[in-house]
Amino acid sequence: MSEHHVVVDNLVKTYPGAATPSVDHVSFALPKGEMLALLGPSGCGKTTILRMIAGLIEPTSGAIQLNGREISQTPVHKRNMGMVFQAYALFPHMTVAGNVAFGLEMRGIPHSERGPKVQRALDMVKLGHLGDRRVTQLSGGQQQRCAIARSLVIEPELLLLDEPLSNLDAKLRDEMRDEIREIQSRTGVTAIFVTHDQDEALSMADRLAVMSAGKIEQIGTPREIFDAPANEFVAGFIGAGNFLSGRVTAPGEAEIEGLGPLRFEAPARIGSQVNLMVRPHRFKLAAPGPNAFTGQVDSLVYRGQILTLGISVGGKRLTADLHTHAGHLPAKGETVTLAVAPGDVTFLSEAAA
């Protein structure tokens, strides 16, 4: 038996008439209790993967294992998975308790056992007092929790969530993000969720799989993905960045056109071309010196705790995020110097000159 709870091996989905596969030889594995985010732009194949795991779409090739069992050809209703859809898919003519009990009823659980199970599930998502209410009387966040309770009440081996927060307003989305993570951690259920929102993925998942054009570009912890992106696509998709290219002139130093020398901490051949990145929050206001660049502030965006500066330096535009409580804040038109530590410069790739 596999040491992993979920194993996806070389999964492919090619739709009839399509020139390229929607999902192109994707593989990953999850231990029990982990939450994985499938993250990527629209059309990258993330929802197709989720639906193949759920049994709603048949793979072209590849294997899916759950708790050591191959389930690629197993019918949906025998996979013992809970799924939370983007639009919740609640029954409007039923009560909250009736919606949650539906899966138990379909599984033939006796009526005498359904009540306590439903109540436990509703209590888990803080809806224990609303079991008799119609779902149409619930707020958006309450409907989301009802859908989660319906998925958890059957005690699934795997919980699947498809863009679970996309229908909520910003404040409620932040609250539900924390609640879903807390519920998943408390129950210990293994979970996979699909999102295009990097903040959701970074804050909710144990690991992220960043996708593009049907393939996984990188899989890792939120910190690994953010601080050590595997390539330019991942670096640009996760968070903002200042992307800089230059020629290596000395060990750990590249000449960036318009900026001058930039030190970094990665091996690279003298004379090669390197692609580097500096996250906006890595820049600090400083005096002129090594790894420091002086230019004029041409834009300011106030975001409450953060002030985002756009700075023209040597024909390039750098972006820096400064905490608004960090003393003097520059004004538009002011000349400032930004510095970055060599260890905060991310090395992305190298090519021959």
Secondary structure, 3 states (H helix, E strand, C coil): CCCCCEEEEEEEECCCCCCCCCEEEEEEEECCCCEEEEECCCCCCHHHHHHHHHCCCCCCEEEEEECCEECCCCCHHHCCEEEECCCCCCCCCCEHHHHHHHHHHHCCCCHHHHHHHHHHHHHHCCCCCCCCCEHHHCCHHHHHHHHHHHHHCCCCCEEEEECCCCCCCHHHHHHHHHHHHHHHHHHCCCEEEEECCHHHHHHHCCEEEEEECCEEEEEECHHHHHHCCCCHHHHHHCCCCEEEEEEEEECCEEEECCCEEEECCCCCCCCCEEEEEECHHHCEECCCCCCEEEEEEEEEEECCCEEEEEEEECCEEEEEEEECCCCCCCCCCCEEEEECCHHHCEEEEEECC
